[in-house]
Amino acid sequence: MAQLSDDCFAFGGKLLAVEQAAALIAERVPVLEGTERVTLRAALGRVLAEDLCAPLPLPPFFNAAVDGYAFRHVDLAPEGETRLPIAGRLQAGAQPEAVAPGTAMRIFTGAAMPAGADTVMMQEDTREEAGAVILPPGLKHGANCRPAGEDLAEHAVALASGRRLMPPDIGLAAALGITELPVRRLVRVGVFSTGDELAEPGTALGPAQTYDSNRFTLMALLAGLPAEAVDLGILPDDREATAQALREAAGAHDLLLTSGGVSTGEADHVKAAIEEGGRLVFWRLAIKPGRPAAMGVIRAKADAVGGGTPAVGLPGNPVAAVVTFLHLARPLVLRLAGADAETLPRFAATADFAYRKKAGRREYVRVSLTFRGDLPLARKYPREGAGLLTSLTRSDAFAELGEEITQVAPGDRVPVLPFRAVF
C-alpha cells in the first residue's frame, strides 16, 4: 500500500490554486511499487512500467505503399512514356521474385518489393497494352514505396515508460509481435460516502433521506483511470466511527476517497477524522464549486508514526465533488500509478452568456455546446446550484474561467473542458 510522509502535502497558504495542487502532487507523492505483465487485451488504460523497444523494424521489409507496378527507376524514360513488359504479379504476403531489367511487376499494397525494383507507379496513372504497362514520365525515384523501418527503427523506443496506454499503443505493440506488456499495478482506491441522510440505492428511503449518488459517480470516474475502485459504503455522521473506518481502510488501500463531511458544520466529521487518524492539511482550493476539500495522510494504526495512506475528502454536492475530483483525486491517482502528468483537455469556445465572478479563484460554469462556425457556442446552464446533478447530465462541458477573470460577455472566447474527454 502507499506510504506517504505525514507532511508531504504541507502548504502554508489560505487558498490553494489548481496549479499549486498539481505541483505538490507531482513533487511529493511517490509512485507505487509493483508491476505485472498483462495481455494486450488487458493493457488498455494501464501505465507502461518499462520502455518498449522495437524488436524488429516497422515495417519489417521494403514494400509497396499502393496498388500499381514495381520497376527499376533507371528503366523509366526521362521524357515521354515508357513501355515495360509485365513479368509477374505480387500479392501481399507472397514471396517476392527479382524483377529483371526492363520489366515491371504487378504489385499490391503491402506486398514485399521484388529484388531490383525501387519505385512503384500507381495503377491509376498507368494503362496496360498487350502484356505491357505504359508508364508516364516524371515519377521520382522511390515513389510509392515504404522502406523497412520507415515507421520505427529496430531497437528504437516504441512506447516510453509512464505512458497510459491508448488503443493505437496496443495496435503498435501487436504490430511488433508483442503479446504481453509490463504495466504498473492498479491503484487501489477505497471510496466512501458520508452522511446519515444517504440511503443505498435499492433500499427503502427514510423520511428525510436521499439515495447516495456521489459514490457511484466517483467509482465511475475512477473506472477511466489506472485504478481499482473499492466500494466501502456509507459512513455515518459519527466522528469516532468515521475515524475508525478510515484507519481500517488505510491498511488495505493506496488511496481513500470520501464525499461529504468536509465543511465546518457540526455533523461534518471527515476533516476531523483525517486529523485524528494521521495528519490533515485542509486544502481550501481556490475554485468554485468545490472550495472545501480535505487532504491528508491516514495511518492504519492509531499509535503508528511516520507514513500512511493518502486521503481526499471531496465536497458532498455532486457538481463540487466532480470538479474537485478532477483537480485532486485524478492527478493523485495518475501520480501513484506512475503515469506521465496529464493536463485536462481543453478547447476554445465562444461564450453565449454573461457572467460575473470574483477575482482570485477559478470557476467552472456548466455549458452546453452548439457546434457551428469556427468555434462551438457555449450556452450556460440556466441554474447554478452545485447540488444539481442533472446540470451535468444536461450539459456538455465546463467553461473554465481563470482567476484573473471578473466577467464574461457574450462573444468572449472561453476555454471549455468537454465532459466526454475529462470523464
C-alpha positions as CSV (number, residue, x, y, z in Angstrom):
1,M,0.0,0.0,0.0
2,A,1.0,3.6,-0.4
3,Q,3.2,5.1,2.4
4,L,3.3,8.9,2.2
5,S,5.1,11.0,4.8
6,D,2.8,12.9,7.2
7,D,3.9,16.3,5.9
8,C,4.0,15.6,2.1
9,F,1.1,17.9,1.4
10,A,2.2,20.7,3.7
11,F,1.1,24.0,2.4
12,G,1.2,27.4,4.2
13,G,-1.3,29.4,2.3
14,K,-5.0,30.0,2.9
15,L,-6.3,29.1,-0.6
16,L,-4.5,26.6,-2.9
17,A,-4.5,27.3,-6.6
18,V,-5.2,24.5,-9.0
19,E,-1.6,24.6,-10.4
20,Q,-0.2,24.6,-6.8
21,A,-2.2,21.4,-6.0
22,A,-0.9,19.7,-9.1
23,A,2.7,20.7,-8.4
24,L,2.5,19.4,-4.8
25,I,1.2,16.1,-6.0
26,A,3.8,15.8,-8.7
27,E,6.7,16.7,-6.4
28,R,5.8,15.0,-3.2
29,V,3.8,11.8,-4.0
30,P,5.9,8.7,-4.7
31,V,4.9,6.2,-7.4
32,L,3.6,2.9,-6.1
33,E,5.8,-0.1,-6.2
34,G,4.8,-3.2,-8.0
35,T,4.4,-4.3,-11.7
36,E,2.8,-7.1,-13.6
37,R,2.6,-8.4,-17.1
38,V,-0.8,-8.3,-18.9
39,T,-2.0,-9.4,-22.3
40,L,-2.7,-6.8,-24.9
41,R,-6.4,-7.2,-24.4
42,A,-6.0,-6.2,-20.7
43,A,-3.5,-3.4,-21.3
44,L,-5.8,-0.6,-22.4
45,G,-5.6,2.3,-19.9
46,R,-2.7,0.7,-17.9
47,V,0.6,2.5,-17.3
48,L,3.6,1.1,-19.0
49,A,6.3,0.1,-16.5
50,E,9.2,-0.1,-18.9
51,D,10.3,1.4,-22.2
52,L,9.1,-0.9,-25.0
53,C,11.8,-1.1,-27.6
54,A,11.1,-2.4,-31.1
55,P,12.4,-6.0,-31.6
56,L,12.1,-5.5,-35.3
57,P,11.8,-2.6,-37.8
58,L,8.4,-1.4,-38.7
59,P,7.6,-2.2,-41.5
60,P,9.9,-5.2,-41.3
61,F,10.6,-5.2,-45.1
62,F,10.6,-2.9,-48.1
63,N,7.1,-2.9,-49.5
64,A,4.6,-1.2,-51.9
65,A,2.5,1.6,-50.5
66,V,-0.1,1.4,-53.3
67,D,-1.5,-0.9,-55.9
68,G,0.4,-0.5,-59.1
69,Y,3.6,-1.6,-60.9
70,A,7.1,-2.1,-59.4
71,F,10.1,-1.5,-61.6
72,R,13.7,-0.1,-61.7
73,H,13.7,3.7,-61.8
74,V,16.6,3.7,-64.3
75,D,14.2,2.0,-66.8
76,L,11.9,5.0,-66.8
77,A,12.4,7.2,-69.8
78,P,13.3,10.8,-68.8
79,E,10.8,12.1,-71.4
80,G,7.8,10.5,-72.9
81,E,6.1,7.3,-72.0
82,T,7.9,4.0,-71.0
83,R,6.6,0.6,-72.1
84,L,7.7,-2.3,-69.9
85,P,6.6,-5.9,-70.2
86,I,4.7,-7.2,-67.2
87,A,6.8,-10.0,-65.8
88,G,4.6,-11.2,-62.9
89,R,2.2,-10.5,-60.1
90,L,2.9,-10.0,-56.4
91,Q,0.1,-10.1,-53.8
92,A,0.7,-9.0,-50.2
93,G,2.2,-11.9,-48.2
94,A,3.7,-13.6,-51.3
95,Q,7.4,-14.4,-51.6
96,P,8.8,-11.8,-53.9
97,E,10.8,-12.6,-57.1
98,A,13.5,-10.4,-58.6
99,V,12.4,-8.1,-61.3
100,A,14.5,-8.3,-64.5
101,P,15.9,-5.1,-66.0
102,G,13.5,-3.6,-68.5
103,T,10.4,-5.2,-67.0
104,A,7.7,-4.4,-64.4
105,M,5.9,-6.4,-61.8
106,R,2.2,-6.0,-61.0
107,I,2.2,-5.3,-57.2
108,F,-0.4,-4.7,-54.5
109,T,-0.4,-2.6,-51.3
110,G,1.8,-4.1,-48.6
111,A,3.5,-6.6,-50.9
112,A,7.3,-7.0,-50.5
113,M,9.1,-5.2,-53.2
114,P,10.9,-7.6,-55.7
115,A,14.7,-7.5,-55.7
116,G,15.9,-4.9,-58.0
117,A,12.7,-2.8,-58.0
118,D,12.9,0.6,-56.3
119,T,9.8,2.5,-57.5
120,V,6.1,1.9,-57.8
121,M,3.7,3.7,-60.3
122,M,0.1,3.9,-59.1
123,Q,-2.2,1.8,-61.2
124,E,-4.4,4.9,-61.8
125,D,-1.5,6.6,-63.6
126,T,-0.9,3.6,-66.0
127,R,-2.5,1.6,-68.7
128,E,-2.0,-1.9,-70.0
129,E,-1.5,-2.8,-73.6
130,A,-0.8,-6.4,-74.9
131,G,1.0,-7.7,-71.8
132,A,2.9,-4.5,-71.1
133,V,2.3,-1.5,-68.9
134,I,2.6,2.1,-70.2
135,L,4.2,4.5,-67.6
136,P,4.1,8.3,-67.9
137,P,7.3,10.2,-67.2
138,G,8.2,12.3,-64.2
139,L,7.9,9.9,-61.3
140,K,10.6,10.3,-58.6
141,H,12.9,7.5,-57.5
142,G,11.5,5.5,-54.6
143,A,7.9,6.8,-55.1
144,N,5.0,4.9,-53.5
145,C,7.3,2.6,-51.5
146,R,7.8,2.1,-47.8
147,P,11.3,1.2,-46.7
148,A,11.9,-1.2,-43.8
149,G,11.9,0.8,-40.6
150,E,10.2,3.8,-42.1
151,D,7.7,3.9,-39.2
152,L,10.0,2.6,-36.5
153,A,13.6,1.5,-36.5
154,E,14.7,-1.7,-34.9
155,H,15.7,-1.2,-31.2
156,A,14.1,2.3,-31.1
157,V,11.8,3.2,-28.2
158,A,8.3,2.4,-29.4
159,L,6.5,3.4,-26.2
160,A,8.0,5.1,-23.2
161,S,7.6,4.1,-19.6
162,G,4.9,6.0,-17.8
163,R,2.6,6.2,-20.8
164,R,-1.0,5.5,-20.2
165,L,-1.8,3.0,-23.0
166,M,-4.3,4.1,-25.6
167,P,-5.8,1.9,-28.4
168,P,-3.1,2.9,-31.0
169,D,-0.4,1.8,-28.5
170,I,-2.0,-1.6,-28.2
171,G,-2.0,-1.8,-32.0
172,L,1.6,-0.8,-32.2
173,A,2.7,-3.4,-29.7
174,A,0.8,-6.0,-31.7
175,A,2.5,-4.9,-34.9
176,L,5.8,-5.5,-33.2
177,G,4.8,-9.1,-32.4
178,I,4.3,-8.3,-28.7
179,T,1.7,-10.3,-26.8
180,E,2.2,-9.0,-23.2
181,L,3.2,-5.7,-21.7
182,P,4.8,-4.8,-18.3
183,V,2.5,-2.4,-16.5
184,R,2.4,-0.8,-13.1
185,R,-0.2,-2.2,-10.7
186,L,-3.5,-0.6,-10.4
187,V,-4.0,2.0,-7.6
188,R,-6.4,0.5,-5.1
189,V,-8.9,3.3,-4.1
190,G,-11.4,2.9,-1.3
191,V,-14.5,5.0,-1.9
192,F,-16.8,6.2,0.9
193,S,-19.8,8.4,1.0
194,T,-20.8,10.1,4.3
195,G,-24.0,11.2,5.9
196,D,-27.0,9.8,7.8
197,E,-29.2,11.4,5.1
198,L,-27.9,8.9,2.5
199,A,-29.5,5.6,1.6
200,E,-28.2,2.8,-0.5
201,P,-29.9,2.6,-4.0
202,G,-32.4,-0.3,-4.0
203,T,-33.3,0.1,-0.3
204,A,-36.2,1.9,1.2
205,L,-35.8,5.6,1.8
206,G,-36.2,7.0,5.3
207,P,-38.5,10.1,5.7
208,A,-35.5,12.5,5.4
209,Q,-33.1,10.5,3.2
210,T,-31.9,10.6,-0.4
211,Y,-30.2,7.9,-2.4
212,D,-26.4,8.1,-2.5
213,S,-25.1,9.1,-5.9
214,N,-21.6,10.5,-5.3
215,R,-20.1,7.2,-4.5
216,F,-21.3,5.8,-7.8
217,T,-20.2,8.9,-9.8
218,L,-16.7,8.7,-8.2
219,M,-16.3,5.0,-8.9
220,A,-17.3,5.6,-12.5
221,L,-14.7,8.4,-12.8
222,L,-12.1,6.0,-11.4
223,A,-13.0,3.4,-14.0
224,G,-11.4,5.6,-16.6
225,L,-8.1,5.7,-14.7
226,P,-5.5,3.0,-13.9
227,A,-7.3,2.3,-10.6
228,E,-9.3,-0.4,-8.9
229,A,-12.2,1.2,-7.1
230,V,-13.4,-0.5,-4.0
231,D,-16.9,0.4,-2.7
232,L,-16.7,1.0,1.1
233,G,-20.2,2.1,1.6
234,I,-21.7,5.0,3.6
235,L,-20.1,6.4,6.7
236,P,-22.5,7.6,9.5
237,D,-22.4,11.1,10.9
238,D,-20.2,10.0,13.8
239,R,-16.7,11.2,14.3
240,E,-15.4,8.1,16.1
241,A,-17.0,5.7,13.7
242,T,-15.6,7.7,10.7
243,A,-12.1,7.8,12.1
244,Q,-12.1,4.1,12.8
245,A,-13.4,3.2,9.3
246,L,-10.7,5.4,7.7
247,R,-8.0,3.8,9.8
248,E,-9.2,0.3,9.0
249,A,-9.3,1.1,5.3
250,A,-5.9,2.8,5.2
251,G,-4.1,-0.5,5.6
252,A,-5.7,-2.2,2.6
253,H,-5.8,0.7,0.1
254,D,-3.4,3.0,-1.7
255,L,-5.8,6.0,-1.6
256,L,-9.0,6.8,0.3
257,L,-11.7,8.9,-1.3
258,T,-14.7,10.3,0.5
259,S,-17.5,12.7,-0.4
260,G,-19.3,15.0,2.1
261,G,-18.5,15.9,5.6
262,V,-15.5,18.3,4.9
263,S,-17.1,21.6,5.6
264,T,-17.3,23.3,9.1
265,G,-20.7,22.1,10.2
266,E,-21.3,20.2,13.4
267,A,-22.1,17.0,11.5
268,D,-19.1,17.3,9.2
269,H,-16.6,14.7,10.6
270,V,-14.3,13.7,7.8
271,K,-11.9,16.6,8.3
272,A,-11.6,15.8,12.0
273,A,-11.4,12.1,11.4
274,I,-8.5,12.5,9.0
275,E,-6.7,14.7,11.5
276,E,-7.3,12.2,14.3
277,G,-6.0,9.3,12.2
278,G,-2.9,11.0,10.8
279,R,-2.2,14.4,9.6
280,L,-4.5,16.8,7.9
281,V,-3.8,19.6,5.5
282,F,-7.1,21.3,5.0
283,W,-7.0,22.3,1.4
284,R,-9.3,25.1,0.5
285,L,-9.0,25.1,-3.2
286,A,-9.3,28.5,-5.0
287,I,-12.1,27.1,-7.2
288,K,-15.9,27.2,-7.4
289,P,-17.7,25.0,-7.0
290,G,-15.7,22.9,-4.6
291,R,-13.6,25.0,-2.3
292,P,-13.8,22.8,0.9
293,A,-11.7,19.8,0.3
294,A,-9.7,17.8,2.9
295,M,-6.4,16.3,2.0
296,G,-4.2,14.3,4.4
297,V,-2.5,11.1,5.3
298,I,-4.0,8.4,7.5
299,R,-2.1,5.8,9.5
300,A,-3.6,2.3,9.6
301,K,-2.9,2.1,13.3
302,A,-3.7,4.9,15.8
303,D,-0.3,4.6,17.5
304,A,1.7,4.3,14.3
305,V,4.1,7.0,13.4
306,G,5.6,8.1,10.0
307,G,4.0,7.3,6.7
308,G,0.4,6.5,5.8
309,T,-2.2,6.3,3.1
310,P,-3.3,9.5,1.3
311,A,-6.9,10.5,1.8
312,V,-9.0,13.0,-0.1
313,G,-12.2,14.4,1.3
314,L,-14.4,15.8,-1.5
315,P,-17.4,18.1,-1.0
316,G,-20.9,16.5,-0.8
317,N,-22.6,18.5,-3.6
318,P,-22.4,16.4,-6.8
319,V,-21.0,19.1,-9.1
320,A,-18.4,20.2,-6.5
321,A,-17.4,16.6,-6.0
322,V,-16.8,16.1,-9.7
323,V,-14.8,19.4,-10.0
324,T,-12.6,18.6,-7.1
325,F,-12.1,15.0,-8.2
326,L,-10.7,16.3,-11.5
327,H,-8.2,18.6,-9.7
328,L,-7.2,16.5,-6.7
329,A,-8.1,12.8,-6.9
330,R,-7.5,12.4,-10.7
331,P,-3.9,13.7,-10.6
332,L,-3.2,11.9,-7.4
333,V,-4.3,8.5,-8.9
334,L,-2.2,9.1,-12.0
335,R,0.9,10.0,-9.9
336,L,0.5,7.0,-7.7
337,A,0.1,4.8,-10.8
338,G,3.4,6.2,-12.3
339,A,1.7,7.8,-15.3
340,D,3.1,10.8,-17.0
341,A,1.4,14.0,-15.9
342,E,-1.7,14.8,-17.9
343,T,-3.4,18.1,-18.2
344,L,-7.1,18.2,-18.6
345,P,-8.1,18.6,-22.2
346,R,-9.5,22.0,-23.1
347,F,-10.6,23.7,-26.3
348,A,-11.8,27.2,-27.1
349,A,-15.5,28.2,-27.4
350,T,-17.5,31.4,-27.8
351,A,-19.5,32.4,-24.8
352,D,-23.2,32.8,-25.4
353,F,-23.8,34.1,-21.9
354,A,-22.9,37.0,-19.5
355,Y,-21.3,36.2,-16.1
356,R,-19.6,37.9,-13.2
357,K,-17.2,36.4,-10.7
358,K,-14.7,37.3,-8.1
359,A,-11.0,37.6,-9.0
360,G,-8.6,35.2,-7.3
361,R,-10.5,31.9,-7.8
362,R,-11.2,29.7,-10.8
363,E,-14.8,29.0,-11.6
364,Y,-16.3,26.2,-13.6
365,V,-19.6,27.0,-15.3
366,R,-21.7,24.2,-16.8
367,V,-22.4,24.8,-20.5
368,S,-24.0,23.1,-23.5
369,L,-22.2,23.3,-26.8
370,T,-23.5,24.0,-30.2
371,F,-21.0,23.3,-33.0
372,R,-21.2,25.8,-35.8
373,G,-18.7,28.1,-37.4
374,D,-15.1,28.2,-36.4
375,L,-15.7,27.7,-32.7
376,P,-18.5,26.0,-30.7
377,L,-21.0,28.2,-29.0
378,A,-21.1,27.7,-25.2
379,R,-24.5,28.3,-23.6
380,K,-24.7,28.5,-19.8
381,Y,-26.9,26.0,-17.9
382,P,-29.9,28.1,-16.6
383,R,-29.3,27.2,-12.9
384,E,-26.1,27.3,-10.9
385,G,-26.5,25.2,-7.8
386,A,-23.7,22.7,-7.1
387,G,-26.2,20.2,-5.9
388,L,-27.9,19.9,-9.3
389,L,-26.8,16.5,-10.6
390,T,-28.9,17.0,-13.8
391,S,-26.8,20.1,-14.6
392,L,-24.1,17.6,-15.5
393,T,-26.3,15.2,-17.5
394,R,-27.8,18.1,-19.4
395,S,-24.6,20.0,-20.2
396,D,-21.6,19.2,-22.4
397,A,-18.7,20.9,-20.7
398,F,-17.3,23.1,-18.0
399,A,-16.4,26.6,-19.1
400,E,-13.2,27.4,-17.2
401,L,-13.0,31.0,-16.0
402,G,-9.5,31.8,-14.7
403,E,-8.5,33.6,-11.5
404,E,-7.9,36.9,-13.3
405,I,-11.3,37.0,-15.0
406,T,-14.1,39.0,-13.3
407,Q,-16.7,39.0,-16.0
408,V,-17.7,37.3,-19.3
409,A,-19.7,38.9,-22.1
410,P,-21.4,37.2,-25.0
411,G,-18.9,36.7,-27.8
412,D,-15.9,36.3,-25.5
413,R,-13.6,33.4,-26.1
414,V,-13.5,30.9,-23.1
415,P,-11.8,27.6,-22.6
416,V,-14.0,24.6,-22.0
417,L,-13.4,21.1,-20.6
418,P,-15.6,18.7,-22.6
419,F,-17.2,16.1,-20.3
420,R,-16.6,13.2,-22.8
421,A,-12.9,13.9,-22.7
422,V,-12.4,14.5,-18.9
423,F,-14.9,11.9,-17.7
